[in-house]
Amino acid sequence: MKKLICLALSLALVLSLAACGAKSSKNKLIVGFDAEFPPFGFIDANGKYDGFDLAMAQEVCKRLGWEYEAVAIDWDSKDAELKSGNINCIWNGFTYTGRENDYTWSEPYVDNSIVLVVKADSGINAKADLAGKSVMAQAGSSAVDALDADETGFAASLKEVVQLPDYNLGFMELDQGTVDALAVDLGVAMAQINQKAGAYRILDEAVSTEQYAIGFLKGNTELRDKVNEQLLAMAKDGTMLKIAEQYVDEGVVIDSLCLLK
């Protein structure tokens, strides 16, 4: 009898610990984001999480009366984070194009381009000038997907595609001459250009074009619908524009906000 009681108590303890370890997502938006992906998500001068997408998420939670939490994740591990329940959405310059069937999506809200950034004094003026050279892209990013899917011969002409965990490292490598260019989202490129005037240039020819949306676990239409309703309302009542205007200096391109068109 004592053994049965001990077994029951042990089982109860395990279940209790499991419940405590899992994050409750009821009436709570747990946003997975890359903390080194300005202007959409970054760490500000005070050490706090900030960014256009995070500000949008906070506004959604305010309107719904929900709790908000931002969780900085390794971008290459985003799927595992979502499936485990550690986050319940991915909202951070997250590319919808080409991943339409992998997640349950909000309406796309940003038109984005994957552009090529070079040092201003590099002498590289076109994609053709990168033949035999090294290009960096973030691991697990749509830039890698775009280069993998390239059928123009550009990717095949490169010496290598260097995959790093984040673009801060990529720009350091570019400064040091370890790589010759970065394949990067337009907003991220503009953030760096604004911070270091005259240091970089964007080549005229983009690698690809795409759209951003909010990604939810496939099948989670209930959460998607509630968030999407507020996203559309924010676009309609001018709130999205007001938030975007606060992040122009960080790299947000107002004309890219497709929900405002």
N, C-alpha and C positions, 0 to 999 in steps of 0.2 A: 504493500500500500504506500509506504514511504517513497519507494522508487517511482511509483506512478505520480505522486504529488510533485516530486522533484522534477520529473520529466515535464509535467504540465507547466510548472513554474518556469522552467528553462525555455519551453516553447513560447510562453507568453512574453518572456524577456526578449527573445529573438525578434518576435513580431513587433514588439514595442520599439526596439532599436531600429528596425527596418523602417517603421513608420516615421520615426524621428529623422532618419537619414534622408528620406525622400522629401522633395520639395512639394508642398501643396500648391497647385496652380489654379485652384478655384477662385474666381474673381481676382486673379493676379496675372499680370503679363510679365513673363520672365524672358527678357530679351537677350539672345546670344549675339555678341558683336565682337569685332576685331578692334582692340583698343589702339591699334596703330594704323588706322585707315581713315585719316582726315580727308574731307570734312564730315564724313558720315559717323565716325566714331573715333574718339581719341581721348587722351588724358590731358586735361588743361594745365595751366601754369600753377594751379593750386592743388594739383594731384587728384582732381575729381574727374569722373567720366563725363564726357561731353560729346557733342556732335549733332548734326542736323537730324539724323535718324533717331537718335536717342531723345532729342527734344520733341520730335513728332510722337514718339511712343509715350512719353510722359503726358503729352496733351490728350492722347487717346484715353489713357488711364484716368486722367482728371475728369474727362467727360463721362466716363462710365462709372466713376466712383470706385475704381479698382486700385489695388496695390501695384506698384511698379518696382521691378528689379532689373538692373543691367548686370549681365554676367560676361566678363571678358573671356573669350575662348581662343584656343588654337584653331585658326580657320580651317586647317586641314582635318580637324576632328569634329567639325560642325554637325555632321550627320549622327555621330555617336552621342554627342551632347543632346541632340533633339530626341533621339530614340530612347535615351535613358530617362528623359523627363527632367534633366538638369536645367533645361530651358524649354520654353514652349513655343518660341518662334525665333526665326533668324531675320534680323532687321538691321542691315548694315551694308548698304550698297550691294545687295544680294541679287545676282543676275538670274532673271526669270528665263530669258531666251536660251533655248537648248536644254532646259531642265523642266519643261512644262509638265512632264508626267512623273517627276520625282518627288514633288511636294504638293500640298494644297496651297494655292497662292491667293494673295490679295490682287486687286487691280494694279497693273504696273503704274508707277508714279514718276519715274525718271527715265528719260532717253539718255543712254550712255554710249560712249565710244571707247574702245581700247586703243590708246594712242601710243606713239613711240616718243620717249623723252631722251634727249642727248644733252651733253654739256654744250653750252653756248659756243665755246671755242673749239669744238671737236672737228669741224670741217665736214661733218656728216649732214647732208641736206635732203636726202631722200632715202626711201627704203632700200633702193638698190645699192646705196653706199654702205649698207650693213652686211653685205655679202662677205662671208668668212670671218665675221665678228661675233661677239658674245652678247646675248640679250637676256636680261633678267626678268622673271615673272614670279609672282607669289604662288607658292605651292597650294594646290587646290582651288586656284582662282579661275575665273572665266578667261583670263588672258592666256593661261596654259591651254585651256580647251580650244581657244581660238587659234592658237599656234599649231596645236595638234591637228585641227581640222582644216588648216590652210591648204588651198588647192592652187594658189597663184605661183607657187615656187619660192615665195619669200622665206618661209620657215626652213625649207630644204637648203636654201642658200647660206644659212647661218652656220657659224662654227659650232655653236651650242646654245641651248636655252638653260640658263642657270636658275634653278628654283630655290628660293629662300623663304623663310617663314613669314616675313613682312617687308613692306616697302621702305621702311626706315633703313633697314639693312641694305636694301637695294640701292638707295640713294647714296649711302656711304660707299658702297662698292663702285658706283658710278663716279663719285668724287675722286676715289683713289685710282681709277682707271682699270679696275679689275674686270668690269663689264663695260661695254660700249654704249648700251642703250637699255632702257626699261620699257617693257610692254605693260602699260598701267592704265587704270581707269582715268578718264578725263578729270574728274573732280579731285582725285588724289594728285594728279599732275599739277593742277592749278594751285592746290594747297602748297606744294613745294615751291612752285614758281613765285607765288606771292610772298613766301617766307624768305626766299633768297633771290631777290630781284637781279636779273642779269646772269644768273648762274646756268640756267637751263633753257632749252628750246623744245617745242613740240613739232615734230615733223608733220607736214601737210597731209600725208597719206595715213589714214587710220588702219589698224589691223582688222577691226571688225566693229559693228554696231550692235547694240543690245538694249534691253530694258531692265530696270530694277523693279522688284516687288518684294513683299513680305512673305517669307516662306514658313509654312506650318507643317506639322507632321501630316503625311498623306492620310486623308480621311477625316481630319479634324476640321470639318466645315463649320461646326458650331462656334469655335473660337475665331476662325477666319471671318465669318459673317459679321460678328460683332465688331471686330477691329476694322474690317473693310468699310462698314457703314460709317464709322467715324472718320476714316480716311477720306472718303468721298465728301462728307460734310465739311471737313476742314479745307478741302480744295474749293468747294463751292462758296464758303462764307469768307474766304480770304485769309484764314488762319495759316494755311500752308505757305502762302506767299510771305506773310509776316515773319514766320519762323525762318524761312529760307533767306530772307534779307539779312537776318542776324548772322548768317554764316557765309556771306559772299566773300568776305576777306579770307575765310578759311578754305575757299575753293568751290563753293556751291555755284553752279551756273543756272541762273534763273530760267533762261530759255530752255533748259533741259527738262523742266517739270512738265511732263506730258499731260498730267491731269488738269493743268491750268489752261490747256489749249482748247 
